[in-house]
Amino acid sequence: MPIFKYPDKQLKLFSLNANEALAKKIGKAAGVDLGRIASRQFSDGEIQINIEESVRGKDIYIVQATNYPVNDHLVEMLIMVDACKRASARTVNLVMPYFGYARQDRTARPREPITAKLVANMIQKAGATRVLTLDLHTVQVQGFFDIPVDNLFTIPLFAHYYREKGLFGDDVVVVSPKNSGVKRARSLAEYLEAPIAIIDHEEDDKGRELGYVIGDVAGKKVIMVDDIVNKGITQYFGSLVLEQAGAAEIYAAASHGLFTENAKELLDRSPIKEIVVTDSVSVPKTHEPKRLTRVSAADLLAHGIINIHENQPISPLFQYDKTED
C-alpha cells in the first residue's frame, strides 16, 4: 500500500537506468506513477534521452544512483537534467540513493583532484535545483553545493531491523571497522542501547598491518557498521579481527552494497553471519554474497520527496522512535 496517494499533478517522478526497481518502489510508496522516458546508447556509447510526456512547468524528481558503471550513470543523469531544463521544467530535483565520487572529497596527496566537488559543479551547471541523497560518504560534501542538499541517514533503518531481530541491549556491541566510522557506530549503538568498539590498525616490526579491537567484544554479538561495502576487504579482515577477539556472532551492515571485484568470494569465506545493506544500488545477483539481506530505503526516500515538494521539514526523517517497536 502506498504511504501517500498523491494527487498533485505538479510532481513528476522519473527513473533512469541505475536502479529502476528502487524507483518503482519509491513511486508506489509515494502514490506517484513513473514518468515515461526513453534512454538508449548509440553504438559509440553516446547516450540519448527522450522525455515522452510534457514536463513544462512541473517539479521533476529523477531517481538515479551513480554506481557501476559510474560514468555512464553520471552522464545519463546530467543529460536528463539538461533535457528537463530545456523542456521548461519548473524545478529539477535529483534523487541520488548513492552519490558516486564522494570518497574523493579532499586532496589527501599532492596533485590529487577533489572529484566530489567536480561532480557537484557538474550537477549544478547542468541545471539541477536540489539533491536528495542517502548517506553521503562524508557529510561535508553537502558544502560543495550552492543548491540545497538533503542527506538522509540509513542508521534508523538498520536500528529498526536489528531491534525486530532482538539484537539490542548489553549483549550486543556495535563496531566501527575503522576510526573514521566512529560517529556512525555510536549513532546505531544509541538506538540499540549497546556499547561500541573500534577496530584499530598498527604495523608490526616487519611492516605488516595488524588489527586489534578497542573495547570488549568477547562473547558478544557484534554488528560491524560502515557506509559502503565495495571489495569487501574492510568487512572481511574486520570480521577476522573480531573472531580472534572472541566475538560470539558477527554481523555486518552498510548503507551501500556495491560488491565489486571479488567481494562475494571474500565475504562468503568470512565468519560474518549476515550482511545487511539497503537497496540504494542494484548489482547482479551473481555479485551478491550468500548471507545477504536488503532493507529498503524506498519509504524513506518517498517521504523525503513528498516533504520537499510540500515544503515540509526533512529533519523528522533523521530519527527513529524505539517506542514504535
N, C-alpha and C positions, 0 to 999 in steps of 0.2 A: 504493500500500500504506500502511496506517496505521502511524504511528510506534509506537503502542500499540494493544493490543486490550484495552480497559479493561473489566474485568468488574464493577466496583463500581457496584451499582445505587443507591448513595447519591448519586452525582453525576448531575445532570440539566443538559443544555445546551439553551438556548432561543435562538432568533433573533427579533428584531423586524424592522422593515421597512427599516432604513437600508442594510444590506449582507448580505442573506441568502446571497449567493453565497460571501462570505468565511466566514460561519458554517458553511456546509456543508463547506467545505474544512477548517475547524478541527475539526469533528466527525469528518470522515474521517480526519484526521491523528491525532486522539486516540482513534479507535475508539469514538466515542460517537454514538448517533443523536440527531438534534434532537428535542426535545420538541414536543408538539402544543399549539398555541395558535391562537386566532382574534383578530385585531386589525382593527377597522374604524372608520370615522368616520361619525358622524351627519351629516345634511345641513348642520348649522350648524358642523361642524368638530370637535365633541367626539369624543374617542377612547374606544372601548370595547374592553376586553380580556377574553377568557375563556380561562383555562388549562384545557385539555381532558384533563388527567390529574392524578393526585394528586401533590402536592409536599410533603405533610406529613412533617416530619422530615428532608427531603432538603437537600443542598447544591446550590443553584441557581446556574448561571452564565448570564448574559444577555448576548448579543452585540449591541451597539448603538453605532454611531458617531453623533456629533451634528453631522453636516454638513448641507448644504441638503436639505430645508427644516429649518433648525436647530431652531426652536422646536417643530415637530411631533415631531421625533425625540427631543428632550429630554423633552417631556411624555409621550410614549409610554413612554419608559424609566422615568420616575418612576411612572407608573400601573402598569407591570408589577412594579416593586419593591413597591408597595403591595399589589398582588394576591397576590404570593408571601408577604408577611408575614402577610396576613390568612388565607392558606391554610395557615399554620403551618409554612412552610419553616424549616429549621434555620439556614441562612445564605443570604444573597442577595449574590452577587458579580457586579459589573458588569465586563464585558469591553468596554472602550471603545477601539477601534482609533484613533479620532480624538476628542479631547476639545475640543469647541467652547467658545467664550468664554474660552479660556485666554490669548488675546492681551491681554485687559484685566486684567492682574494687578497693577496699581498705579495710583495717582492721578497721571497724568502732567501734567494741567492742573487748575485749580481746579474743584470741583463735579463731577468725574467719578466714576462708580461703579467698583467693583472686581468685575466680573462673575464672574471666576474663583472668587472667594470666595463670591459669592452662589450659584453653581451647586454648589459644594462643600457649602454649607449645605443646599441643597435635596435633594441626593443623600443626605446623612446623615439629614435629617429624614424622608425617605420610608422609610428603614429599611435602606439598603444596608449590608452588612457589610464589604466590601472593594472596591477598584477596581484593575483591571488595565488599563493603558493603554499606548499606543505613542507614544514621542517627544512628550511634552508640549512646548508652545511654550517654556516656561521651567520648569526642574525645580523651582523653588521653589514652584510651585503645589501640590506634594505637602504642603507645610506648612500649607495652608489646610484640610486634613482632619484630623479626630481619629480616623479609621479608617485601616487600612493601605492604602497606595497603592503599587503596583508599576509602575514606569515602565520599560518595555523599550525598547531602542535599536535603530534600523534600520541604523546605520552598519555593523555586521558583515554585514548582508545585502548592502549595496552593495559592501563590500570583496570579498566572495566573487564577486559578479557581475563587477566590473571586473578582478579578477585572472584569472578564467576567460577574459576577453576579451583578456588580455595588456596591460591598461592599468595598469601599475605600474612603479616604478623612476624613475630620474633623468629620463627623457623625459617624465614626467607631472608636472603641477603641480595641486594641489588648491586651489581658490579659494573664499574666503568672499565672497559678493556684498555683504556689509555687515559693519561692525565687530562687531556683536553675535553673529555666527556663527563667530567665530574658533575657539572650542573645538571645535565640530562639525567644521570643516575640518581642524583639527590631528589629531583622532581618526581620520578617514578617511586622512589623509596618513600616519600612523604605520603603518596596516595596508598601505598601498600603497607604503611605503618611498619616499615622494615629498616634495618640498618644498611649502610653502604660499605663497599670495599672498592679498592682500586688496584688494578694490575699495573705495576711499575716495571721499568726495564733498566738494566745496567749491563755493562760489559765486564767479562772476566779478564784475567791477565793475558789471555790469548786473543782478545778482541771479539769473543763470541757474545752475542746478546742473550742475556738471561732475564727471565720474567719472574717476578715474585709478587705476592699479594700483600697489600697494606690493609689489614683488617682480618677478621676471623670468619672463615668460611667452612671450617671443619665440621662435618656432619650436617651442614645446612643445604637447603635447596637454593641454588643461586640463579639469578636472572642477569645475564650479561646484556647490557643495552647499549646500542650505538645508533647512528643515523643512517649508515649505509653498509650493506653487505655487497662488496664488489668482487674481489677474487676469493674472499672467504678466509684470507690469511690471518687477519686480526682475530676473527672468531675461532678459528682452528687452534692457533697457538694459545689464545686466551683460555680455551677450554682445557688444554693440556696442563697449563699452569694451575687452573682451578682444581682439576682432578688430582694433581700432585699435592695440592694443599689440603686435600681431604674432603672436598665438596661431595655431598651425598647424591645430588641430582643437579644437572647443568642444563639451563635453558638459555636461549638467545633471542633477542628482539632487536629489530631495526626498522626504521621508517621506510627505507627504500631497498628492495631486494633486486640488485642489478644482476648478480650471479654471472659474471663474465668469466672467460677463460675456463680454468678447471675448478671453479668454485664447487660445483656439485660433487666431484670426486673427493675433494678435500674435506668438505663438510660431512659427507657420508661416512668418512673414516673417523670423524671426531666423536668424542663421548657426549656431544650435545643431544639431549633427549628430544627437544623440539625447537624449531626456529620459527619465529613469528614475524611476519612483515605485513605491511599494508599492500593494497592493490594499486599503489601510485604508479608503478611501471608494469608493463607487460613484457614477459620474457617467454621464450619457447619452453614447453613442458620438459623437454629433454635437458634443459639447463637447471631445472629446479631440483634441490636436494630432496631426498625421500621424506624426511621428517619435517615437512614444511606446512605451516598454517598461515592463511591470509586473513587479516581482518580488514574490512572495507572502510575506506575513507569517504565513500560516496555521500553518506548522510551529512558528514561534517562539511564537505565542500558545497553541497546543496544549500545547507544553512548559510554558509558564507556568501554564496551568490545572492540568495534572497535578501539577506540582511544588507548587503551592499546596495542592491537595487532599490530597497525601500529606505535607504539612509538610516538604517538601524545599527547600533554598535556591534562590533565583532568580538569585543572582549568577553562576553559570556561564553563564547565557544572555546576559550582557552582553559576552562575549568572543568573538573569532573566532580560530581557530587556523590560521595561514597554512600550517603544515606539512601540513594535510589536503588542500590543493590538489594 
